[in-house]
Amino acid sequence: MTVHSPNPSTAPYGAALLRIVLGALFLAHLGLKLFVFGPAGTVVFFASLGLPEALAYLTMAVEFTGGVALVLGIQARLVAVAMIPLILGTIVTVHGAKGFFFNNAGGGWEYPAVWAAMLAVQALIGDGAFAVVPTRLIGRSA
């Protein structure tokens, strides 16, 4: 059996592509909250779920800072890990009860689960090419 390793000359570009796409998705999701629902509408939605209203603002701030950090490659591995609870929270509070498939009414948990897995993959494979501030892991370089 032959085991194939990632091509070391292209793997950093794949990691960078994943990082940039993840960051852009968070920024797009923030845009939905800001420009479609509006901050006030987002607060009302969070309150309708029984969540503290302040959590809506915190979520928007995390989507912005995390999205920008991922796009630019600022400590991307750590940012990816930090963003996983945000996505898992959407499964628990919004999408979980709606079933698995995202095309279910109200959107199931399929898409957020894939998003959480992609964040975990980013954390595992590294920052990728063009990272502005690469993640330094204790005892080794990124």
C-alpha positions as CSV (number, residue, x, y, z in Angstrom):
1,M,0.0,0.0,0.0
2,T,1.3,3.4,-0.9
3,V,0.7,6.3,1.4
4,H,0.6,9.7,-0.2
5,S,1.6,12.8,1.7
6,P,0.4,16.2,0.8
7,N,2.6,17.9,-1.7
8,P,4.8,20.2,0.4
9,S,5.0,22.7,-2.4
10,T,1.2,23.2,-2.7
11,A,-0.1,22.4,0.8
12,P,0.6,25.9,2.2
13,Y,-1.5,27.3,-0.6
14,G,-4.4,25.0,0.2
15,A,-4.2,26.0,3.9
16,A,-4.2,29.6,2.9
17,L,-7.2,29.1,0.6
18,L,-9.1,27.4,3.4
19,R,-8.2,30.2,5.8
20,I,-9.3,32.9,3.5
21,V,-12.6,31.2,2.6
22,L,-13.4,30.6,6.3
23,G,-12.6,34.3,7.1
24,A,-14.8,35.5,4.2
25,L,-17.6,33.3,5.4
26,F,-17.5,34.8,8.8
27,L,-17.5,38.3,7.3
28,A,-20.4,37.4,5.0
29,H,-22.3,36.1,7.9
30,L,-21.6,39.3,9.8
31,G,-22.8,41.3,6.7
32,L,-26.1,39.4,6.9
33,K,-26.6,40.5,10.5
34,L,-25.6,44.1,9.8
35,F,-27.1,44.8,6.4
36,V,-30.1,42.4,6.1
37,F,-31.4,41.9,9.7
38,G,-29.7,45.0,11.2
39,P,-28.0,44.9,14.6
40,A,-31.4,45.6,16.3
41,G,-33.0,42.7,14.4
42,T,-30.1,40.4,15.3
43,V,-30.6,41.3,19.0
44,V,-34.3,40.6,18.8
45,F,-33.5,37.2,17.2
46,F,-31.0,36.3,19.9
47,A,-33.6,37.3,22.6
48,S,-36.2,35.2,20.9
49,L,-33.9,32.2,21.4
50,G,-33.7,33.0,25.1
51,L,-30.1,34.3,24.7
52,P,-28.8,37.4,26.3
53,E,-29.1,40.4,24.0
54,A,-25.4,41.3,24.6
55,L,-24.5,37.9,23.1
56,A,-25.7,39.2,19.7
57,Y,-23.2,42.1,19.8
58,L,-20.4,39.8,21.1
59,T,-21.2,37.3,18.2
60,M,-21.0,40.1,15.7
61,A,-17.7,41.3,17.2
62,V,-16.2,37.8,17.1
63,E,-17.4,37.3,13.5
64,F,-15.6,40.5,12.5
65,T,-12.4,40.1,14.4
66,G,-12.2,36.4,13.6
67,G,-13.0,36.8,10.0
68,V,-10.4,39.5,9.5
69,A,-7.8,37.6,11.4
70,L,-8.4,34.5,9.2
71,V,-8.4,36.4,5.9
72,L,-5.1,38.1,6.8
73,G,-3.6,35.1,8.6
74,I,-3.2,36.6,12.0
75,Q,-2.7,33.7,14.5
76,A,-5.1,31.7,12.2
77,R,-4.7,28.4,14.0
78,L,-5.6,29.9,17.3
79,V,-8.4,31.9,15.8
80,A,-9.8,28.8,14.1
81,V,-9.9,27.0,17.5
82,A,-11.5,30.0,19.2
83,M,-14.2,30.2,16.5
84,I,-15.4,26.6,16.9
85,P,-17.5,27.2,20.0
86,L,-19.3,30.0,18.1
87,I,-20.3,27.6,15.4
88,L,-21.2,24.8,17.8
89,G,-23.3,27.3,19.6
90,T,-25.4,27.9,16.5
91,I,-26.0,24.2,16.3
92,V,-27.2,24.0,19.9
93,T,-29.3,27.2,19.9
94,V,-30.6,27.5,16.3
95,H,-30.0,24.6,13.9
96,G,-29.9,21.4,16.0
97,A,-33.6,21.1,16.5
98,K,-34.3,21.6,12.8
99,G,-32.7,18.3,11.7
100,F,-29.5,17.5,9.9
101,F,-30.0,18.8,6.4
102,F,-29.5,22.5,5.8
103,N,-32.4,22.7,3.3
104,N,-34.8,21.9,6.1
105,A,-37.1,24.7,7.2
106,G,-35.0,27.1,9.2
107,G,-31.8,25.3,8.2
108,G,-30.5,22.1,9.9
109,W,-27.1,21.6,11.4
110,E,-25.3,20.2,8.3
111,Y,-23.7,23.4,7.2
112,P,-22.6,24.6,10.7
113,A,-21.1,21.1,11.3
114,V,-19.1,21.3,8.1
115,W,-18.0,24.8,9.1
116,A,-16.8,23.6,12.5
117,A,-14.9,20.7,10.9
118,M,-13.2,23.1,8.5
119,L,-12.1,25.3,11.4
120,A,-10.7,22.2,13.1
121,V,-8.8,21.3,9.9
122,Q,-7.4,24.8,9.7
123,A,-6.2,24.6,13.2
124,L,-4.5,21.2,12.5
125,I,-2.9,22.0,9.1
126,G,-1.6,25.5,10.0
127,D,-1.9,29.1,8.8
128,G,-0.8,28.4,5.2
129,A,1.0,30.7,2.8
130,F,0.8,34.5,3.1
131,A,0.0,34.6,6.8
132,V,0.7,38.1,8.2
133,V,1.3,36.9,11.7
134,P,1.8,33.1,11.7
135,T,0.8,31.1,14.7
136,R,3.7,30.2,17.0
137,L,3.1,27.0,18.9
138,I,4.9,26.4,22.1
139,G,8.1,24.5,21.5
140,R,8.0,24.7,17.7
141,S,7.5,27.1,14.9
142,A,4.2,27.2,12.8
